[in-house]
């Protein structure tokens, strides 16, 4: 096999709480994540030499994204094409871990917004780890993938398949997971039915580091159990009552767009309007697919042109 293609999905944080600040600079957190069907296309092809080359572009084009996000800092749309790209680092670290000198051409077609809190870079890295493993005849359940993934970023293990069994093998595909530690300790969450989500990205991204720097660990952290119980019961109305993000307050302080976007979503009768990750994308649950389609159209008319609806999907993504 000389090439592997896959589609790396985005994620939403339905719940995110901070429990403590760690000595390594990270936070002990508790977050409930779902993978959703907003994808980047990832193709990894073996080279004859040992070089790694990354070519990344926005789909359908950079010009379209610039038109849809007027006023956005142009640097946000500049995707690293070399060692600064997490996909490059994924290929490089895994081949080093398995003792290979293989080279790879990596092509990324991006539709997951950057600086949105939707995990696009981490998802790309997880896809590249799995693609490189396939091309180098490494079993996809090899613990090295999870070890390297955790080194690359806290969200990467989630995109590798969410959870593993006590024996270290991948668990059954799951759409949602509870993540603890700095995000790398994962446990599958039962998910019984869920309405579509409407997602919108304002014309301003947020720095994850800046958002975390502005946040405070609460004296009495909230727990995710009520949300997880509602997810298992398939009670959409109860789920939205328990959507929560501790990072929303500092994000709102850093960007006035967050309050504007959340207000626009609430005006459309969307439920559980909330920030995902460190932002700046926000999401809410629609009553139906028809309600989601109508809401996306109206958000676009109100100036939030990067708006779309998504549904949960299982991980990991198939390799082709």
N, C-alpha and C positions, 0 to 999 in steps of 0.2 A: 504494500500500500504506500502510495506517494503523497496523498493529500487527504485531509479530513475537513469537512464543513459542518458547522453546527450553528445554532442560534442561541445566543446567551440572553436570558431574560432579565428584566428589572425586578426590583423588590419594593415592597412598602412596609414600613414599620407601623403596625397598628397600635403598638404600645412600646414606650421607651422610658425607662426610669433609671436614675443613677443611684447607686448604693454607697459608693465610697470612691475616693481618689487613691489610685495605686502609686506605689513608689516608682514604677516605670513610666509615670506620666499619663497612663491611660486611666479610665474609670472602670470600676466594677459596675456592670449594668445588667439590666433585665429587659429584654426586648422580645416582642412577638413579631416575626417577619413572615410575609407571604410572598412567594414568587408570582409574578404576573406576566401576561403575554404582551409585553412591549419588548422588542428584541433588537439586539445588534447581531449582524451576520459576521461570523468568524470563520476564516479559512486559513488552515495551516498546511503548508506544503514543504516537503523535505528538499533541501538543496544538496548539490554535489560537494560543496565546501562546508566549512564550519561556521559561516557567518549567520547572524540572525538579522533579518530585515523586517521592519514593520511599516506598512503603508496603511494609514487610517484616513478615512474621509467621511464627511457627513452625507447622509442620504435624505432626500434626493440630491442636495447640493449645499455647499456652504452659503451660497447666495440666498437660497430659500430660508435657511435658518436665520440669517442676518435680517431678512425682510420680516420674519415672524417675531423677531426679538429686537425691535428697535431700541437703541439705548444700551443694550447689553455690552459690557466690556468685551472688546474683541478678543482679548486673551483667553476668555473662557472657551471659545470655539477653536482655539489652537490646540490640536491634539498632538502630543509628543509622538514623533515618528521613530525614535531611537530608544536608547537605554532608559530614558525617562518614562517610557510607557510601561505600565504594569504587566501588559501582555508580553513584552520583551523580557522583563524580569522573570516572569513565570517560566518561559521556555529556557532561559539561561540557568536558572536555579535548579530546575528539574533535571536538565541534562547533566549538570554538575553532580547532582545527588545520585544519579544512576551510572555515572562514569562514562558518559557518551560525549563525542565531539561532533554530533550531528548539527547541521545548520538548518535553518527554517526561514521560509517566507511567510509572514503573517499579514493577512489582509483583514481589516476591520471596516465594516460599513455601519456607521453609528446612527441610531435613532433614539437611544436613551439620552435624555438631556444631561449635559455635564454640569457639575456643581448643583445637582438637584436633590441629592440624598436618596437616589434610587439604585445605587450600587453598580452603575454601568462598568466602571473600570474593574471592580472586583469580579463581576460576572464574566467579563472578557478574560481575566486572568484564570479563572476556574475553567473556562472553556479551552483555553490554550493548554493548561495542565493536562486535561483529559485527552486533547488532540495529540499532544507530544507523546503522552504515554501510549496511545494507540499506535502511533507511527514508529515508536521504538520498542514495540512488543512488551510493554510493561502492563501488567494487569491493572484494570481501572480501579480495583479495590485495594491496590497496594497502599499501605499506610504512608508511604513517602508523599503521595499526592496531598494528603491532609496535613502532613507535617510542613511541607513547603508552602501550602496554601495559607496556613496559620501565620507563617513568617511574613507572607506578602501583605496580609491585611485581615482585619477582624471579620469581614463579611465573606471572604473567599471560601472558607469551609462550608458555609450555608449553600453556596451555589454549586459546590461539588456534589451535593446530594442531601443536604440538610443533616442527616443523622447517621450513626453507625451502631451496629449491635455490640454487645459486650465482647464478642469475639473479634471485633475490629472490622467486620465486613459491612458493606452498605446496607442500611435498612431498606424496607420497602419504600418506593417513591412516595414522597410526601409533599404537600403544597405549603405547609406552614411549619414553623419551628419556634421553640422557645430558646433564646440564646442568652447565656450568662457568662460570667468571667468578663473578659473584654470583648465578648461576642463570639468566641470560638468554641465554647462549650454548648452543644446543641442537643435538643430533644424534640422529637416529632410531636406535633399537636394534632389532635383529631379535628377534622374540619368537615362539617356536614352542611353543605349548601352555602352559597354566599351570592348576594346580588352583585351586579357590576360596580366597579369603582370608577369614578370620574377623577382624572388627574390633570392638573394644570401647572405650568411652569412660568413664573413671571419673568420679566426682562431684567432680572438681577439674580446672580448666583450668590451663594454664601460660602465662606471658608469654613470648613469643618473645624479647623483649629481655633478660629475666632469665636465660633459659636460655643465650643466647649470651654474656652477661656472665660467666657462671660457667664457661664452657668454656675449654679451652686448645688451641692449635694443637700437634699432636704433632710431635716432631722428625723422625719418619719416617712420613709419612702412608700409609695403606693405599690400594690401587688397586682400581678397580671391574672391571678386566678379567676376573678369574675369574668374577664374577657374570654379566657380559655374555656370556661364552662359554657358560655354563650356560643362559642364557636362549635363546640362538640354537640350542642343541642340544635344547632342550625337556626338560632333565633337572631335574625338580622337586626331587628329593632333593639334588642338587648346588647348586641355586639357594639353598635354605634355609641351606646351610652358609656362604654368603657374604653373607647379609643382615647389614647393619652400619649403625650410626648413632653417630657421634662425640658427638652431643648426648645420648645416652641416659644417660651417667654424670652430668652436671650435672642432668638432669631428675629422675633418681632421688634426687639429694640434695635437690632442691627439693620433691618430693612423694613421700610414702611409698606413695601409691596405685600408682605405676608398678611397684614390685616386687611388690605384692600382685596386680596384674592379670597381670603376666607369669608369676608363679608359678601362678596359676589356669589360664592358657592352657597352660602346660607340663603341668600335671596332667591335661589333657584330651587329651594326646598330639598336640597341634598342633606344627608344625615351624617353626623359624626365628623364634620369638617375638621381636618387636622393636618399638621406638617408631617412629612416623612423624613426620617433620619435627622440630619442637621439642616435640611432644606437645600434649596428654597422651594422645591415642588410641594404642593399640597394635594390632598385627596379627600374624597368623601364617597359615601355609598349612595347609589341611586336606587329607586324603588323597582326599576325594571330596565331592560335594555332600551326601550323606547324613551324612558325618562333620561337615561344616560346620553343617548344620541342628541336629544333636544338640549340637554344641559351643555354638552360640548359645543354645539353650534352657538348657543347664547353667550357662553364664556368667550368664544372667539370674537363675537360681535362686540363684546365689551373690552376688547383689547388684549385678551389672554389667548393669543393665537396658537401657542403650543399647548393645546388641550386635547385630551383623548380619553377613551374609556378602556378599561382592562378587566380581566378576570383572572383568578388564581389558576395556576397550572402546576403539575408535578415536576420535581427535580429528581435526577439531573436531566438535562436536555439530551435528546438523541444525537449520536454522532453519525454522519453520513460519509 
